[in-house]
Amino acid sequence: MSWIVYLMGAAGFDSVRDFPEGWAPPPLGPRDAVIRQLRDVLPSLVFPSPTEGSYHGEGFSITFDLGPWEVTPRVRLLVHGPSREALDVLGRVAEALDARALDTGLGDFMRFHKDPASGRHVWRDAPPSESGWAPA
């Protein structure tokens, strides 16, 4: 199983349906700063190029695509494999970048600290990880 999540600056919005017409998210920051923030959270994260990195966890992997821009507008994550640990990683990197995690399968933001009954796929119905992140 694989799925795509976008990390973006969207403070103040509860849902993507709240975006005004023509709105664009603010950039996350300069590429070097974004990579540094990601590595602070995930020291084993590897960036073989300035635009793409990868992280491998127990039963999952995540590809981090920053795109060709020097100022990073968003980070595209390709997550391979369902895992509570993967959800924990998504929550930690979103928090580190002060970003919202947009689940493209759901079509809305992942809700790491809100209503556990809303905004998640069935396979994500799992108890919180050891670090305390709830899966939705």
N, C-alpha and C positions, 0 to 999 in steps of 0.2 A: 504494500500500500504506500502511496506517496500523496502528498498534498502540498499546496502552496499557501504561504502566509506572507503578507506584506507588512513591514514595520514602517509606520509613518507618523509624523507629527500631526495629531488631531485632537489636541486638548480642547475640552469644552464641548465635544460632540459625544452623545451617548450612542449614536448609530450612524452608519454611512448615509442613511435616509435623511439625516439632519443637515447634510452638506448643502449649502446654498448653491444655486446654479452658477457654474463657472469658478467655483472655489477650488483652490489648489493647496495642498498641504505645505507648510513651511519646510525648508530643508532640515535634515537632521544634523548637518554640520559638514565641515571639510572632511574629505575621505580619510585622511591620515588620523584625524581625531576620532572618527567613527570606528575605524579599525582598532585604534588604541582602546576605546571603551569596550569593544567586543572582546578583545584579548584580556582586559582586566577581569571580565566575568568568566571567560572561557580560556584559560591559559594555554590549553592544548589546541586551540583554534589555529589552523594553518591557512595562510594567504599566500599561495604560490605566485599570484599576480595581484596587482593593486585592485582589481575589479571583482575577484572571486576567491572565496575561502571555503574551507570545509571543516566540519566538526563531526567526530564519531563518538557515539555513546553506546551504552549497553542495549543492543537490539535496534538501533536507529542511527541515522546520519542526517546531517543538515548541510546543505550547500547555501552559502551566503553570497548573493549576487548584488554588488553595489552599483553596477552599471558603469558607464564610461565617464561620468561627470566628476569633476574635482570637488564640487560641493554636492553631497549626497542627498537627493530628494527623498529617497526611500531605500529600504533594503528588502530584496525579494529572497525569501527562504524557501527552498525546496526540501521538504522533510520526507525522509524515507523510513517507513516503519512506525506503527502505532506504539506509543510508550508513554508511561507516566513521566519518565525522566525527560523525554522530548518536550512534554508540556512544561515541565519545570524549567528547562533551558529557554523555551520561548518566553516564559514569564520573566525570567531573569534578564534576558537581553532586551526585551521591551522596556523594562524598568530602567536599565542602565542607559538606554538611549532616550528616555523620557518619551517613548513612542507608544502608539496603539498597535495591536496586532490584528490585522484584518485577515480573517480566514476566508479564502476564496470559495471554498466548498460551502460554507455557511452563508457567505455574502454579507457578513457583518463582523464587528469586532469580537474578539475573544474576550471573555469577562473573567479575568483571573481572580478578582476579589468580590464580585457582585453575586447576584442571584444564581445559585448553583443549578437551578432548574431550567435556566434559559440559556440559549446561545451555545449549544454544543451538539456535536454528532453523537449518535448512540455509542460508538466505540470509545468515546471519551468519558463515558460514565464510569469513572474509577475513583477510588478514595484519594485524598491528597497524598502527595509524595512526602518522603521523610523530611524534606526541607520546609514543608508547610504550604507550598503552592497548591491551590485547588486547581483541578483540571479545567475548569471553565469559569 
